[in-house]
Amino acid sequence: MTTQELVAQIHKKQSFLCIGLDVDLAKIPKHLLEEEDPIFEFNKAIIDSTNHLAVAYKPNTAFYEAYGIKGWKSLEKTIKYLNTNYPEVFTIADAKRGDIGNTSTMYAKAFFEDLAFDSVTIAPYMGKDSVEPFLAFDHKHTILLALTSNQGAFDFQTKDTEGKELYKQVLEISKSYKNSKNLMYVVGATKTEYFSEIRKIVPDSFLLVPGVGAQGGNLQDVCKYGLNDQVGLLINSSRGIIYASNDKEYAKAATDKALELQQQMKEILEERK
Amino acid sequence: MTTQELVAQIHKKQSFLCIGLDVDLAKIPKHLLEEEDPIFEFNKAIIDSTNHLAVAYKPNTAFYEAYGIKGWKSLEKTIKYLNTNYPEVFTIADAKRGDIGNTSTMYAKAFFEDLAFDSVTIAPYMGKDSVEPFLAFDHKHTILLALTSNQGAFDFQTKDTEGKELYKQVLEISKSYKNSKNLMYVVGATKTEYFSEIRKIVPDSFLLVPGVGAQGGNLQDVCKYGLNDQVGLLINSSRGIIYASNDKEYAKAATDKALELQQQMKEILEERK
């Protein structure tokens, strides 16, 4: 998917909501456990009931790998379901991969070709030759971890590295990578005070923002400093939406929560006109 | 597996060789492609013909994920084969994972419980709460990326970060993590000049060393500065061994290459007595 198509979808739906499909068998409604593939059935219901309100879906691969081959099958069915039924939706494999050149090429094939995701999240620690193999794919997007929403972000990411915080080095240096136009960045909503600084370095890039809701980030603050001319934000919510209820009405509860966020986003977009 | 068991195996085999199972269908002998699971058949033959010379095997998960569910099955069969037939061998899932707390717990379950690997490689960028869920498993080992063997390592890892290179911050800060006794570190053999510095920070830890051979690292130099009282090194070779030949005699060729390295290791261990 091109960035232009993503932006068009955002304007059409008046939403820049991404829903994280981090599905834990211990947290989904009990009655689904009788299904042959409870995770896929859960995802399908969530997707069917929220796709008019969300522009992106982001399965975190860990939650699928934890169930071995069965989990990998659920992931494959989920992405196929999205690509077949809702091709306008932007899909993110939240995999946080990154390895040396020839290995990154294998990962890129796994996520961009075999599973046919539009994008994948990547850790920057191994540098240029671990990222560029992903950037080589046309109309595919590589979402680099910059400033994450967890406490451990302060271990290294915010440390002064040759005159600026490490995450700023990541933003700046990655701009020099080949095909860097295919880059987006992960920036946690729990650190809104950083957004204006980040926009100085990457004014035009899309930012994927976890941490609104469950982790305490504030949508208004993120938008105040993070929005750009083509919106440039994908706000992710996982648990707040998918686990809004764990009874039989879970899909309806997810719709309600997604609608709440979409309405706030619509207002924010209208205010900017 | 405990560290003591690993050290005992090293002394018994007079080897600290790790063989990387980075299996690419384009590079294995053509006749194997007729098998139902060529990757597993290839791994099985390599393992059967080298396990007396190697103490560890390290499948890089990217090479399996690239083939989707089929690849994941090959990985599952490979680790099961190792655990059943060669339980004394140390197994490494070279996965380079790392995510926020609850997600890291899912990854730890995937690799330590579902697949039953002895260890997994982890990227440090997200800090403490992304690493500690792995460290919580008894007799399992978390191998943190410190200084990798690729060119991109110079993008961030060697940059001065509050007075020292970032990879040294990773070594030092990770020592304060809960259950840090379960940590090992990846240090590339292409940067032997760094080994004595690294040993000052982590004198007792095992180091997993890629980059000997194909990537140009020198075994003698690595050992000179990297060995410690309990050996403390696992030297990985992937392509140099598994692709030593791509005709029907590939397993024999792999044995020869592994034997060459094991003999060098034996000499080095004997010299130290």
Interface residues (C-beta under 8 A of the other chain):
Chain A: D22 D24 N60 A62 F63 E65 A66 Y67 G68 I69 G71 W72 K73 E76 D94 K96 R97 G98 D99 I100 G101 T103 S104 M106 Y107 K109 A110 D114 L115 A123 P124 Y125 M126 G127 K128 D129 S130 V131 L145 T148 S149 N150 Q151 G152 A153 F154 D155 F156 Q157 K159 D160 T161 E162 L166 Q169 V170 I173
Chain B: D22 D24 N60 A62 F63 E65 A66 Y67 G68 I69 W72 K73 E76 D94 K96 R97 G98 D99 I100 G101 T103 S104 M106 Y107 K109 A110 D114 L115 A123 P124 Y125 M126 G127 K128 D129 S130 V131 L145 T148 S149 N150 Q151 G152 A153 F154 D155 F156 Q157 K159 D160 T161 E162 L166 Q169 V170 I173
